[in-house]
Amino acid sequence: MRERLLLIRELLAPDGLIFLHLDNFEVHRMRLLMDEVFGAGQHLASVAWQRTSAKTLARLTLGTMHETLLTYGRSPESSLAPLFLDLDPDYVTKRYKNADGRGRFDTGDLTASSHRPHLDSGKPWHGHDPSEKRRCWAVPRAPLEEIGLTDAELSQMTMREKLDALDDHGYIYWPANGGFPRLKKYLSRSRGRAVGDLWTDLTVINSQAAERSGFSTQKPEVLIERVLSLGTRPGDIVLDCFAGSGTTAAVAHKMGRRWVTAEILPSTVEQFTQPRLIKVVNGEDPGGITKTADWQGGSGFLTVTVGPSMYEDTPYGVVLADWARGERFARAVAGQLGFSWQRDAQPLCGIRGRMRLAVLDGAVGPEEVRAIVGALAEKERVTIVATSVLPEAEETLAEVSKGSRIRKAPRDLLTSGSLRVRRRTEASERMPARDVGGSPS
């Protein structure tokens, strides 16, 4: 996991987040590993997700009821968005007993636990002295802004003037028993219950759920919906390195996020991941968050099958794999170096602007150089990749095509390829997000 986390960290945007879901057997070790990779100061939350009730058949231990989602940020720029749930009906009935022309309201304290008798916030107001309780007045900003007061006006007002403004506009509740005045907190303005790090309202997928696919470790869509609501905005890119049944990609798609997902087992992709995502695109997936997200289908995705590496690490160093011959070798080189593949342009096989690509799975000498350069159009240059470079080949190329170059495989490909990937990653971090599309394939 350490090597995976290091690679994931490089892919994250400067304000990106990572959520890692684990059971209780490994979470303590993973927390230490993530402290090492991301920095202990980048730990944002350890969410306990209650999956089920206690097991009555547990032996020698307590029944396991929860799993953990470790959340870290890429940098100090990373943060979790505030998220709120609807208030419980019983709570609303119990707390919001009063009403006026604005609707039902609860009441809240207008003081804070600070003793400031020498300051404006500690002075008596309408016969009530907070200093007697070793407290001070504390007026929230939101209702003052609702009244229509500007920042400039608020900065000039005393605490008692702010209290007067709230009272004049009916935001102060005066208890019948003569107690301290309180702030009216209206139900219509309540954002709900803030989501914390204990999630008890999201259960596992039951046996009759429409989203159930039969995949052994399938997560409920509502769980991923909450994660993406905390950490992403529409248009952001979501990466799931372990696709499985495709839940993360399906939810990201329905929520208007761009996504990339990967799975090591082709059988899992064929049986679970791809069929599910095709249904999502076609609007034929009735389960999960489809209804609440008002998802009716649309957009698309591309599938890519990653082949074996053309490099092998041996006791004698990194060498080309046995399969790296002919067109397969040339296509792999084109992809690594960022050239668009051109099958029918021999001896050239790739293009990137005015730079062309020629790949030989043997030696390149002066004769091959002249033949390749002869196929170039005016102002074009060429990158020649070969497994062996004969004497005078580079000198000949410099003479007949200034600006062109020769690369020896695999030595020069490993260096130039890694540098190119790093430069592209750094450049993408500086670019604003943009929409991309595709079609099922």
N, C-alpha and C positions, 0 to 999 in steps of 0.2 A: 504493500500500500504506500510505502514511503516514496517509491519511484513514481507511482501514479499521482500522488499528491503534488510532487514537485512539478510534474508536467501540467496538471490542472491549474496550479498557481500561475504558471506562465500564460495560460489561456484566459485567465480572468481579466475583466476590465479593471481599471484603477479603483472603481467603487464597487467591484463585483463581490458576490457572496458565494459561499459553498455550504450546502446542507449535506450532512453525512448521517445516514440512518443505520443504527446498530442495535444488536440485542445486548443484554447485560454482561455477556461473557467477554466482550472485547472493548467495551466503551472506555474503560479506564486507561487501557494502553493506547487507544486511538486518541484520546484527549491529550496525552503527553506528546504523541507523534505530531499532532496538529499544532500544538504549542511550538514545537521545533520548526515546522515548515512555515507556518503563517505568523508566528509570534504570539506569545501568551496574551499580549495586549489586544490582539485582534479577535479574541473569543467574545462573541456577542450573546450567545445563549446556549443552554443545554436543555432542550425541550423534552419533557417526559410525556410520552404519548401513551395513555391508558388504552390498551388494546382490548382488554377483557376483564371479567371479574376474577376473584381469587379461585384457584383450582382446589376443589375439595379433596382431590386425591394426592396432593403434594405430600412427599415423604421427606423427613429430615430437614426441611427447609420451608420457607414461606412461598406461597404460590406467586409465580411471576405474572405481574399484571401490566407491565409497561415496557416500552422500548424507548430509545433515546435518539434525538436528532441533534447532533453537534452543529453549531452554526458559527462560522468564522468569516471575517471580512478580508479582502485583499489588502486594504490599507486603511488608515484613519478616515478616509473618505467614505468608507462603507458604513451603511446603517440599515436597520430594519424599519420598514414603514409601520406606523401605528395602525392597528387593526381592531375593529370593534364588532361585537356580536349583539344580536337583538336581546333586549332585556327579557328576563323570565316573566311571564304573565302574573305569577303569584307575587313576584317582587314589585311589579308595577302596582298591583292592587294594594299591597301593604304600604308602600312608601308614597305613592302619588295620590294622597287622600284629598288634598285641597285643590281648588280650582278658582280661576277668575276669568276675566275677559280674554286672556291669552291662552287659556286651557289649563290642564291639570299640572300641578307642580309639587315637588318635594322641597324641603328647605335645607340649606347648608350653612355652615359656620361662616361668620364674617370676621373671625379673628384668627390669629396665628400664635404659635407657642414661642413668642419672643417678648421679653419685658423691656419696653422702651418708653418709660414715662417722660423722658426728656425730649422725645421726638414727636413730630406731628401725629404719627400713627398711634401714639400712646395716650393722646389727650382724650378727655371725655367727649361724648357726642350724644345729644338729646338725653342727658341724665345717666348715661351708661359709660362707666369708666373701665376699659379693658385692663388697665394697670392693676386694678384691685384683684384681678385673677392672674396677675403676672403674665398678661398676654398683650397683643396689640391688634389694631384693626388691619384687616387684609382684604382688599377689594379686588375681585377678579376683573380682568380687562375686557373679556368678551361682552358682558352686558353693557358696559360703558360704550363700546363700539356699536352695539345694537342701537343704543340711544341716538348715535350719530356724532359722538365726540371724536375729534381728530387727534392725531398724535401730538400736534402742536398744542392743542387745548389741554389735553391730558397732562402734558409735561408742566403746565403752569398751575394746575389745580392742586390744592391741599387734599389730604386724605378726607377731611370732614366735608369738603366741597364735593368730592366724589360720592361720599355717602348721601349727601343732600340730593345730588343728581339722580342717584338710584331710587331714592325715596320719592322724589317728585314724579318719577315715571313708573311708579308702582312695582319696583323690583324688590322692595323690602317687606318682609313679613314680620308683623309685630305680634308676638305671642299674647294670648289673652291673659295669662297669669303675670304679665309684666316682665317676663324674662328678657334676655338680650335679643335685640333684633337679629333676624336671620335673612339670608339671601334666598329668593325664590328661584328654584331650578326647574325649568319647564320640561315636561316630557317631550314636547315637540322638538326641543333643541338638544335632547340627549343623544349622544353618539352611540350609546349602548355600553355593553360591558367590554372593557379593554381585554384583549387576548394576552395572556401571560405565558409562562413557560410550562404550565400544566394543562394538557389537553385531554379532557375527559369526555368530550362531546362527539368525538369522531371514532366510530367503531369500525371493526374489520368488516370485510364484505361477507354478507350472509349467503347462504347456499342458493337463495332464490333471486339474488340481485341480477339485474339486467346486464351489469358491467362484468359479471363474473366470467372469466375465460377458461378457468381450469389450470392456470399457471400457478405453481406451488407457492410463490412468494409475492403474489399480486397485491399491490397497495390500493386502497380506495382512492378514487379520484378526488374526493373532498379533502383528503390529506394533502395531496399535491397542490390542489387549488389554494389551500391556506399558505403553503410554503411559497408559491409563486406570488401570492398577494402580498406577502411580507417582503419579498426580495426583488420583485421585478415590476416593470411597467409595460404597457402594450408596445410592441415593437422590439423589446429587448430580446437577446439571444439566450436560450436555455440549453445547457449541455447536460445530457445524461449519459454517463460512460457505461452504464450497465442497463441496456434497454429492457431486457426481460419481456414482459407482456406489453410494453409500450405505453404504460400509464402516464409517465411524465410527458412524453411527446404528445399524447392524445390531449391531455389537459392544457398543455402549452398552446397547442393548435386552437382549441376551443376558446382560449382566453386571449387570442390575438398576439401571442408571442412567436417569434421565430425560434426554431429549435434544431438541434443536432443530437442524434442518439446513436449509440454503437452497441453491438452485441457480438460476442466472440463465437457463439454457436449458430451456424447457418440453419440448423433445424428449428431453433427458437424463433428466428426471423421468419422462416417460412410458415410455421404453425401458428405463431402468436402475434409477433410484432407487426409485420407488414399487413396481414389481413385486417387487423384492428384499425390501423391507420388509414387504410383505403376506405373502410366504412366511415371513419370520421370525416374524411374529405368528401365523400359522397352523401353525407348527411344521413347515413343509415345506422348510426350508433346511438341507440336510445338510452344507454345507461349513464351512470356517473353524473357529471354536472351539465349534461346536454340541455336539460330543461331550464335550470337556473341561469345558465350562461346564454340561453336563447340561441343555441347553436343549431344551424340548419344546413351546414356543409359549406364547402368552398375552399379555395386556394389549392395547394398541392405539395408534393415532396418528391425528391429524387432519391433513389437507392444506389449505393456504391458498394461493390464487393472488393474488399481489400485483398490483394494477392500476397503471396509470400515475399519476404524481403529478397532483394537481389544481392544482398551482402551476407557473408557468413563469417563469424568470428572464430578463427582457428588458432591453434598454438603457433602458427606461422604468421599471424596477423589477419587483417580483414581482407577477404578475397571475394571475387564474384561467384555467385552460386552457379551450379551447373546449368540451370535453365536459362541463365542470362545470355541468350544468343539471339542473333537476328532481330526480327521485328519486336519480340518481347523485350529484349534489352533496350532497343531504341525507344520504345514507348515509355519504359520505366525511366530512362534518362530524361526524356522530354518532360515527364511529369515532375521529376525531382527538380529540374532547373527552371521550371515555369514556362516552358514553350508549349504552344498549341500544336498538337500532333497533326502531321500531314503525311498520310500513307502513300500517296501517289506522286510525290515530288522528288523521287530519288535523283541524285544521291542525297538530297536534302530531305529532312523528315520533320522539321519543326520550325515555327516562326514566333517571334516576339518583337513586335515593332519592325525595325529594319535589321534586326539580328536574326539570322537563320541558324538552324542546327543540323549537323551531320554526325551520325553515330556509326562507328565501325567496331565490330566485335573481334577485330584483329588489329594488325599494325597499320599505322599511317606514316607514309614517307613522302618525299617530294612529288612523286607521280600522282598519288592520291590527292595531295593538297591542290595541285594544279587542276585536276578534274573537278574537284568540289568548288573551287573558286570560279571556275568557268561556268558553273550553273547559276551563279549569283546575278541578280539584276543590278542595275546601276545604283550606287550608294548603299547597297546591302553589304553586311559583314556576316561572318560565320563563326560559330563555336563548334569546333571539331572535337568529338569525344572518341577515344580509341583505347583499347586495352594495352597497346604498345606504341611507343613513339620512336620512329627510326631516326638516325642521325640526319641532320639538315632539314628535317620536316618543319621545325619551328622557324628556322631562318628563311626557308622558302615562303612560308605563309606571311611572315613579316614583310617580305619583299613584294609579294603579289597582291596582298590585301591588308593594308595597314588598318589596325583596329580589330582585326580578327584574332582568334586565339585557339590554342590546342589544350585540351584537358585529358589527363591520363586517368583511366578508370582502374581501380576504384579510388585511388589516392586523392586526386583532385576533386572528385565528386563529393566525397565525404566532407571536405573542408568548405567548398563553395556552396554546397547544398545547405549545410547547417547555417552558414552565415546568411544565405538568402532567406531561409525560413525565419530566422530571428529578426531580420530587417523588416520582413513583411508583417510579423506579429507586432513589432513596435509601431509600425505605421498604422496598423488597424486600430491600435489603442488610441491613436490621436484623431481618428476619423469619426464623424458622427454616424449614428446608426442609420441604415437605409434599408428599405424593403427589398426582399428578394422573393422570387417565386419559382414555381416549377410545376410539373405534372406527375401524377403517379406513374411509376415504371417498375 
